[in-house]
């Protein structure tokens, strides 16, 4: 089995928001900040669509132990250079109170085209995500595993939620980011595909029509990467805590290998209609892990804790292979202490109980996010 095994290498991409340390509102990245980051980190850091954002990407890593060191270095560097400009990064998918109307987009050819093509919709993209790449050399195997892995996207999303506030309001959702992102075309759950060739033909049809330039404009929750021989999970909110990023990456890597183990034994995870999986996606988006997800095998809504224990049992062999069991078991701690969305609401509630007004409480949430960003560095 091992001789035909993919490498299952991982790479993690994260997008951060930059805030002013005094006002705690969003702030544009000065050119000197980007220059300093790029001099130190080279192509592992880049501007994002909005000038208040910055994106990093790890090297190709064998497992989360390798990813931890690289991600810690990247996060630390961004924080250090930001501090020189009285700024701080936060790793949350939405800023608690800043207004998208006040943001400007980065003057770069790709982003200028996005601004033109997507018009008013893209102006609201004041959101940050986390992407996990898993290396699968064989293109058709990538598609086969994608079709099965889609079932687990809501489970991973539920643990990742970090965007409860939008424009100074508690949205009632744990992940408001997807509400914004789903306004773009070519988003959401990936369709079921028969082969990599069928994926390429579909993309080429849009390229030939001049609708898109290439597959990088396909923004599904899970896609074949347009740049690397990987499948790329894009479902997660970005994590304030580095260790929680590693938990989500470890889960994604181990689940992919578990499904591959089934495939080489001519077995597979049952593929459910996207209509059904989308219901779990919505439940995760709305409640995080609090209200459970639908177990379609049992035909009932199951507490998330039960689903998580089943998931950990499924991937024990794979976690052992990658030596990532401690990171995967940390998912229990996320469940026990709450997602970032829960912790942000708790920070807001504490500030209100201490007598702060709404604006002050929202600023307290940002302070909390700054502290969490630095907690694991």
Residue, then its C-alpha position, 0 to 999 in steps of 0.5 A: x500500500x505504502x509504495x503507491x501512497x500519495x505524500x499527503x503533504x500539507x500547506x496552510x494559507x491564512x489571511x489576516x486583518x490589520x488593526x490600529x493599536x489605538x482605535x482598534x479599527x481596520x487600517x491599511x497596510x503601509x507599503x513599508x510594512x509589505x516591503x519589510x514582510x516580503x524581504x524577510x518572508x519572500x513569496x510566503x507573504x503577499x497583499x490581499x484584495x483589500x489593503x487592510x489584509x495580508x496573506x501568508x502561506x507555509x512551505x510544503x510540510x510533511x505534517x502539522x509538526x513541520x507546519x507549526x514551526x513555519x506558521x509560528x515564524x510567519x505569524x511572528x514576522x507579520x506581528x513584529x513588522x506590523x507593530x513597527x507601524x502601530x498596527x496588529x494583525x488579527x486572525x478572525x474572518x470578520x472585523x467586529x465593527x469596521x465598515x466595508x464601505x470604508x475599505x479600499x482594494x489593493x492596486x494590483x492587476x488581479x484585484x483590479x480585474x476582480x473589482x471590475x468583474x464582480x462590481x459591488x459584490x466584491x466590495x463587501x469582501x471584508x472577510x478572511x479565510x484559511x486554506x489547507x492544501x493536501x498533496x495528491x499527485x494523481x489528478x483523478x484520485x484528487x477528484x475521487x477524494x474530493x467527492x467523498x471529503x465534501x461530506x466532512x466539510x460542515x464538520x470542519x467548518x463547525x469547529x472553525x467559526x470565527x465570524x459572529x460580528x459584522x458591521x458592529x452587529x452580532x449576526x446570530x451566526x457563528x460564521x458570517x463570512x460564508x454569507x458574504x462569500x457565497x454572493x460571489x459566483x462559483x462558490x459553495x460546495x463543489x459539484x460531484x465530478x467524474x474525473x479530472x478531465x471533466x473538471x478541466x473541460x468545464x473550466x475550459x468552457x468558461x475560459x474559452x468564453x472569456x468568463x474566467x482566465x483560469x481555474x483560480x477563479x473557481x472558489x468552491x469550498x473544496x477544489x483542485x488547486x490551480x497551482x499545485x498537485x493538491x486538493x485545497x480545502x477553503x471551508x474554514x474561517x481563519x483561526x485566532x489561535x495558531x494551535x486551532x489552525x493546526x487542529x483543522x489542518x491535521x483533521x483535513x490531512x488525516x481525513x484525506x488519507x482515511x478516504x484514500x485507504x478506503x479507495x485502495x481497498x475498493x471502498x468509499x465513503x457514501x456520497x450524498x446529494x449536495x442538497x443534503x450536505x448543504x443543510x449541514x453546511x448551513x447548520x455549521x454556519x449558523x450554530x457552529x458545533x452547538x446544535x449538532x449536525x445531521x447524521x444521514x446514515x442514522x437519519x437524525x440530528x446528532x450532537x457534535x460531540x458524538x460525531x467528533x468521537x466517531x471522526x477521531x476513531x475513524x482517523x486514528x490510524x492516519x493520525x498515528x501515521x502523521x503523528x498528529x493525534x494530539x492536534x486532532x484531540x485538541x478538537x475536543x478542547x475547541x468543543x469544550x471551551x467554544x469556537x472563536x465565535x463563542x469566545x468573541x461573544x464571551x469577550x463582548x458580554x464581559x465588557x458589557x457586564x463591566x459597564x462598557x457601552x456597545x462601542x467599547x465592548x466591540x473594541x474589547x473583542x478586538x483586544x481579545x483577538x489580538x491577545x489570541x493571535x499572540x498566545x501561541x507565538 
